[in-house]
Amino acid sequence: MATQYSIELSVSPGLARAAVIAALRGTLPAIAAKAATQSIPIVFVFGGDPVSQGLVASLNRPGGNATGSTNLTGTETDTKAVEFLREVVPTGASLGLLANPTNPQTYDKVAAAAQQMQWEFQKFEASNDSDLKTAFEAMAKRKVGALDVVPDPFFTSRRAQIVALAAQYAIPASYYLRDFAIAGGLMSYGADLKEPGRVAGNYTGRILKGEKPADLPVQQATKVELIINMKTAKTLGITIPLALLGRADEVIE
């Protein structure tokens, strides 16, 4: 049985004395913090829509005990990653998507983008180490031509394992953080996390000085970066189009 990836946060005596809770590692910590307390200020870095997830009433007027920043992740970047993968693998017939079933997300737009790019769309799920091995074995059997790994804290914590599995089965893959490309992944397309981190630090300082989260608008980080690992491309026998190389923010030689 798959082990669910979740975060539980209770208001212990120590937490009750906290001045601010910093939930900086994605969607699940922010949701857990919000569920644990309605009074302690929360500063989050959120990959998605904090309004639809109930963290704030609106971006301009959070209206509660939480604020922070959002960045472009999920469907916004994944649909573009599908286009980049098609440029890199122009003849592949099947696109795989690796998702965590315990992280509630919908990928209808990604599936639609895949179909538009003439991909056969296949979804694979993993929430623990065993699942990852099983998922990649299934990809190989189904002859997946390319893979999009969607944002998830568990995947981030297992980036070396995921990159190694993609290399083992020679599957060109796109990831959501530069750390994957640095670790040997073919390419990454996702938010530049330096900007949201600066916002979180600034807001934490302002709250500690007396300002209220309800009065601090959620800031939207819009900078994304494309990283291409040419070493991995050569290993896979892939030629990266010059036009795509020209769009890259960083090329790892």
Protein Blocks (a to p, Z undefined) as FASTA:
>chain_A
ZZdddddddddfklmmpfbdcdfebjklmmmmmmmpckbccddddedjfklnomambfkl
nopabdcddddehjllmmmmmmmmmmmmmmbcbdcddddfklccdfklmmmmmmmnopac
dddddfbfklmmmmmmmmmmnopabdcddddfklmmmmmmmmmmmmmnopacddfbfklm
mnopabdcdddfklmmmmmmmmmmmmmnopafklmccdddfbdcddddfklmmmnopacd
fklmmmpmbdcZZ
